[in-house]
């Protein structure tokens, strides 16, 4: 008998032995655990089901083998296991409401996860849930099927109050993954991802702005210090938007508009955190525009100084100056910058009628940024970009004029810029 045939038989025997030893839970045992959990609200059954799920995923994610083929065989063995399929289906569809009932988690604790620290039934199982979230993420992080992604997002939404009671690192792990799905997923996945992010943001939000306190400044500082996670959530969503909005086409524009509407809703959660983040973002935009204006002014002075030079030197220097001007203008007049301006005009306008918001103080610097961009260059090639910027300013003015507070209503003279576009030769 050939030697290689004997080796193949030995490998198959080892693989069968490995498969038999991997799974300590069969279908009948799983059904008994589910029955005990559903009918008797058994805490032990809940614990065993979660541990079994983590064990299955741990086998699938095991990377101790030297060869990648061993890992793939383990993954296929787990995925094809009937007990695991039934266990996965139960966990992502029915486990979350059962956990809430068994641990007596109240509605107040669900809406304000920091109150879970007072739930004596939840605290002993915090480590178990941390393990569950870790393995749940490990299983779904590379899943590309739309239906599985939606199940994952809906399951996470049901357990968002438990996730917010976990470590900061675990929270950010989920936020980064789901922000990516919100940016690049299919239409239904993006909606489900935003619902999860919005629910998480609502529970991170500490609303001290409506309280009748004498020391408003201290209350606002406390609100900022109590919600650093909300600031991080805004950061990840803003970065995802900036990544996506640079590619504009008829197929991607509806998705960009959807992301703008989502960010308007997110920034409406906490006006104090919104002001802090908007001030930081607009300051960086203003610095970028200032550098562009400084570069353009320097290039104009250089070109004027070279007018008296020799013709050859003038030609070479003129070519370099022309290219530098083009690069500077295109660093401003691009889809990424224009969509960011569109987004901030919507966000600022959404706070025009809110008594507890100081975001209206950013109207003037935002208008100054837009007006500086409108005067950056006189080339007619950038007139479409100018029209979009003017439309963004009009959206902000329209939102402010609808406000019931007179000090929120603004006016910006845009007629000179429109006349300049009309009179600008093509």
C-alpha positions in Angstrom: 0.0 0.0 0.0 1.4 3.4 -0.9 2.8 5.4 1.9 1.0 8.6 1.1 -2.4 6.8 1.2 -1.6 5.7 4.8 -0.7 9.3 5.7 -4.0 10.5 4.2 -6.0 8.0 6.2 -4.2 9.0 9.4 -5.0 12.7 8.8 -8.7 11.8 8.2 -8.8 9.8 11.4 -7.2 12.7 13.3 -9.7 15.1 11.8 -12.6 12.9 12.7 -11.3 12.6 16.3 -10.9 16.4 16.4 -14.4 17.0 15.2 -15.8 14.5 17.8 -13.9 16.2 20.6 -14.7 19.8 19.6 -18.4 19.9 20.4 -19.6 19.1 23.9 -23.2 20.2 23.2 -25.6 18.3 20.9 -29.0 19.3 19.6 -31.0 17.5 22.3 -29.0 19.0 25.1 -29.4 22.4 23.5 -33.2 22.0 23.3 -33.3 21.1 27.0 -31.4 24.2 27.9 -33.6 26.4 25.7 -36.7 24.8 27.3 -35.4 25.5 30.8 -34.6 29.1 29.8 -37.9 29.8 28.2 -40.2 28.1 30.7 -38.3 28.3 34.0 -36.2 31.5 33.4 -33.2 29.4 34.5 -30.1 31.5 35.2 -28.0 28.4 34.9 -29.4 27.6 31.4 -28.7 31.2 30.3 -25.2 30.9 31.5 -24.6 27.5 29.8 -26.1 28.7 26.5 -23.8 31.8 26.4 -20.8 29.6 27.4 -21.6 27.1 24.7 -21.9 29.8 22.0 -18.5 31.2 23.1 -17.0 27.7 23.0 -18.2 27.1 19.5 -16.9 30.5 18.3 -13.6 29.9 20.1 -13.1 26.6 18.2 -13.9 28.4 14.9 -11.5 31.3 15.7 -8.8 29.0 17.1 -5.5 29.9 15.4 -3.1 27.6 17.2 -2.6 25.4 14.2 0.4 25.9 12.0 -1.5 25.4 8.7 -4.3 27.6 7.6 -6.2 24.6 6.2 -6.7 23.3 9.7 -8.3 26.6 10.7 -10.6 26.4 7.7 -11.6 22.8 8.5 -12.4 23.8 12.0 -14.5 26.8 10.8 -16.5 24.6 8.3 -17.0 21.9 11.0 -18.5 24.5 13.4 -20.6 26.2 10.7 -22.1 22.8 9.6 -22.8 21.7 13.1 -26.6 21.4 13.7 -26.3 22.4 17.3 -24.3 25.5 16.5 -26.8 26.6 13.8 -29.7 26.2 16.2 -27.8 27.9 19.0 -26.8 30.9 16.8 -30.4 31.3 15.6 -31.6 31.4 19.2 -29.0 33.8 20.4 -29.5 36.4 17.8 -33.3 36.3 17.8 -34.5 35.4 21.3 -31.7 35.6 23.8 -31.8 39.4 24.4 -35.4 39.7 25.7 -34.9 36.6 27.9 -31.8 38.2 29.5 -33.8 41.3 30.3 -36.5 39.3 31.9 -34.2 37.0 33.9 -32.0 39.8 35.3 -35.0 42.1 36.0 -33.6 44.9 34.0 -36.0 47.9 34.2 -36.8 50.4 31.5 -34.9 53.0 33.3 -31.8 50.8 33.4 -32.2 50.1 29.7 -32.4 53.8 28.9 -29.6 54.8 31.3 -27.1 51.9 31.4 -25.1 53.5 34.2 -27.9 52.4 36.5 -27.1 48.8 35.8 -24.4 49.1 38.4 -27.2 49.1 41.0 -28.7 45.8 39.6 -27.4 43.1 41.9 -28.6 40.4 39.6 -26.6 41.8 36.6 -23.3 42.4 38.3 -22.3 38.7 38.8 -22.7 38.1 35.1 -20.9 41.1 33.8 -17.7 39.1 33.0 -19.9 36.5 31.2 -21.5 39.1 29.0 -18.1 40.7 28.2 -17.0 37.2 27.0 -20.2 36.9 25.0 -19.7 40.3 23.3 -16.1 39.4 22.5 -17.0 36.2 20.7 -20.1 37.6 19.1 -17.9 40.3 17.5 -15.3 37.6 16.5 -17.9 35.6 14.7 -19.6 38.5 12.8 -16.6 40.7 12.0 -15.9 39.1 8.6 -19.5 38.1 7.7 -20.4 39.6 4.3 -24.0 38.3 3.9 -26.6 41.1 4.2 -29.1 39.1 6.1 -26.5 38.0 8.7 -25.3 41.5 9.1 -28.8 42.7 9.7 -29.4 40.0 12.3 -26.1 41.0 14.0 -27.2 44.7 14.1 -30.6 44.0 15.4 -29.2 41.7 18.1 -26.7 44.4 19.1 -29.5 47.0 19.2 -31.4 44.8 21.7 -28.3 44.5 23.9 -27.0 48.0 23.6 -27.6 48.8 27.3 -25.5 45.8 28.2 -22.8 46.8 25.7 -22.6 50.2 27.3 -21.9 48.7 30.7 -18.8 46.9 29.2 -15.3 48.3 28.9 -14.6 51.3 26.7 -12.4 49.2 24.5 -15.3 46.8 23.8 -17.6 49.7 23.0 -15.2 51.3 20.6 -14.7 47.9 18.9 -18.4 47.7 18.1 -18.7 51.4 17.2 -15.8 51.1 14.6 -17.3 48.0 13.0 -20.8 49.3 12.8 -19.7 52.7 11.6 -18.0 50.9 8.8 -21.3 49.1 8.0 -23.1 52.4 8.1 -20.6 53.8 5.6 -20.2 51.0 3.1 -23.0 48.5 3.7 -26.1 47.9 1.6 -29.1 50.2 2.0 -30.9 48.1 4.6 -27.7 47.4 6.5 -26.8 51.1 6.6 -30.2 51.9 8.1 -29.9 49.2 10.7 -26.4 50.4 11.6 -27.6 53.9 12.1 -30.4 52.8 14.3 -27.9 51.0 16.5 -25.6 54.0 16.6 -28.4 56.4 17.4 -29.7 54.2 20.2 -26.2 54.0 21.6 -25.8 57.8 21.4 -29.1 58.3 23.2 -28.0 56.2 26.1 -24.6 57.9 26.2 -26.3 61.3 26.3 -26.6 62.9 29.8 -29.1 65.7 29.5 -28.2 68.4 32.0 -29.1 71.3 29.7 -32.8 71.3 30.5 -32.4 71.3 34.3 -33.1 74.5 36.2 -29.8 74.9 37.8 -28.2 78.1 39.0 -24.7 77.3 37.8 -25.2 76.6 34.1 -21.5 76.6 33.4 -20.8 73.9 35.9 -23.7 71.8 34.6 -22.4 72.1 31.0 -18.8 71.2 32.0 -20.2 68.2 33.9 -22.2 67.2 30.8 -19.1 67.2 28.7 -17.0 65.3 31.2 -19.7 62.7 31.7 -20.0 61.9 28.0 -16.6 61.3 26.5 -17.9 58.2 24.7 -20.5 60.3 22.9 -17.7 62.5 21.6 -15.8 59.4 20.4 -19.0 58.2 18.7 -19.3 61.5 16.8 -15.6 61.3 15.9 -16.0 57.8 14.3 -19.1 58.7 12.4 -17.6 62.0 11.1 -14.5 60.2 10.0 -16.6 57.6 8.2 -18.5 60.4 6.4 -15.3 62.2 5.4 -14.0 58.9 3.9 -17.2 58.3 1.9 -18.1 61.8 0.7 -15.0 62.3 -1.5 -16.4 59.9 -4.2 -19.5 61.5 -5.8 -21.6 59.9 -8.6 -25.3 59.5 -9.3 -25.2 56.1 -7.5 -23.3 57.4 -4.4 -25.0 60.7 -3.9 -28.2 59.3 -2.2 -26.0 57.5 0.3 -24.0 60.7 1.0 -27.3 62.6 1.6 -28.4 59.8 3.9 -25.2 60.1 5.9 -25.7 63.9 6.2 -29.3 63.4 7.5 -28.0 60.8 10.0 -25.3 63.2 11.3 -27.9 65.9 11.7 -29.9 63.5 13.9 -26.8 62.5 15.9 -25.7 66.0 16.5 -29.1 66.9 17.8 -28.7 64.5 20.8 -26.6 66.8 23.0 -26.1 70.5 22.0 -23.2 70.9 24.4 -21.1 68.0 22.9 -22.2 69.2 19.4 -20.8 72.7 20.1 -17.5 71.3 21.3 -17.1 68.9 18.3 -18.4 71.5 15.7 -16.0 74.1 17.0 -13.1 71.7 16.7 -14.1 70.7 13.2 -14.8 74.2 11.9 -11.5 75.4 13.3 -9.6 72.8 11.4 -11.6 73.7 8.2 -10.9 77.4 8.8 -7.2 76.7 9.2 -7.1 74.8 5.9 -8.8 77.7 4.1 -6.5 80.2 5.7 -3.5 78.2 4.5 -5.0 78.1 1.0 -5.5 81.9 1.0 -2.0 82.5 2.2 -0.6 80.3 -0.5 -2.6 82.0 -3.2 -1.5 85.5 -2.0 2.1 84.4 -1.9 2.0 83.0 -5.4 0.4 86.2 -6.7 3.2 88.2 -5.2 5.8 85.9 -6.6 4.3 86.1 -10.1 4.3 89.9 -9.9 7.9 90.0 -8.8 9.0 87.8 -11.7 7.4 90.1 -14.3 10.7 92.0 -14.6 12.9 88.9 -14.9 14.2 87.3 -18.1 11.7 85.7 -20.4 13.1 82.1 -19.9 13.1 82.3 -16.2 9.7 83.9 -16.3 8.3 81.0 -18.4 9.7 78.3 -16.0 8.6 80.2 -12.9 5.2 80.9 -14.4 4.6 77.2 -15.1 5.4 76.3 -11.5 3.2 79.1 -10.1 0.3 78.0 -12.3 0.6 74.4 -11.1 0.9 75.5 -7.5 -2.3 77.6 -7.8 -4.1 74.7 -9.4 -3.2 72.4 -6.5 -4.2 75.0 -3.9 -7.6 75.6 -5.5 -8.3 71.9 -5.9 -7.5 71.3 -2.3 -10.6 73.4 -1.5 -12.9 72.9 -4.5 -13.3 69.2 -4.2 -16.3 67.0 -3.4 -15.0 66.1 0.1 -14.8 69.8 1.2 -18.1 70.7 -0.4 -20.0 67.9 1.2 -18.5 68.7 4.6 -19.7 72.3 4.2 -23.2 70.9 3.2 -23.2 68.7 6.2 -22.3 71.5 8.7 -24.9 73.9 7.2 -27.6 71.3 8.0 -26.2 70.6 11.5 -26.0 74.3 12.4 -29.4 75.0 11.0 -31.0 72.2 13.1 -30.0 74.0 16.3 -31.5 77.3 15.3 -34.7 76.8 17.3 -33.3 75.1 20.4 -33.2 77.2 23.6 -30.5 75.1 25.3 -28.1 75.3 22.4 -25.2 77.6 21.8 -24.4 76.2 18.3 -25.8 79.4 16.8 -22.6 81.1 17.9 -20.8 79.2 15.2 -22.9 80.8 12.4 -20.6 83.7 11.8 -17.3 81.7 11.6 -19.0 79.3 9.2 -20.3 82.1 6.9 -16.8 83.6 7.0 -15.3 80.3 5.9 -17.7 80.0 3.0 -17.2 83.6 1.9 -13.5 83.1 1.9 -13.8 80.0 -0.3 -16.1 81.9 -2.7 -13.4 84.5 -3.3 -10.5 82.1 -3.5 -10.3 82.1 -7.3 -12.2 83.9 -10.1 -12.0 81.0 -12.6 -15.4 80.1 -14.1 -14.5 76.4 -13.9 -15.3 76.5 -10.2 -18.7 78.2 -10.5 -20.7 74.9 -9.9 -18.8 74.5 -6.6 -19.6 78.1 -5.7 -23.3 77.6 -6.4 -23.3 74.6 -4.0 -21.6 76.6 -1.3 -24.1 79.4 -1.8 -27.0 76.9 -1.6 -25.5 75.6 1.7 -25.5 79.2 3.1 -29.1 79.7 1.9 -30.1 76.5 3.7 -28.6 77.8 7.0 -30.2 81.3 6.5 -33.6 79.7 5.8 -33.3 77.5 8.9 -32.3 80.5 11.1 -35.1 82.7 9.8 -37.7 80.1 10.9 -36.4 80.3 14.5 -38.7 81.8 17.1 -35.8 83.6 18.7 -34.9 86.8 17.1 -31.2 86.6 18.0 -30.9 83.4 16.0 -32.0 84.9 12.7 -29.2 85.8 10.4 -28.7 87.5 7.1 -25.7 87.1 4.7 -25.4 89.3 1.6 -24.9 86.7 -1.1 -26.0 88.8 -4.1 -22.5 90.1 -4.9 -21.3 86.5 -5.3 -24.2 85.5 -7.5 -23.7 88.6 -9.7 -20.0 87.7 -9.9 -20.9 84.2 -11.2 -23.3 85.6 -13.8 -20.8 88.2 -15.0 -17.9 85.8 -14.9 -16.8 85.0 -18.5 -16.6 81.3 -19.3 
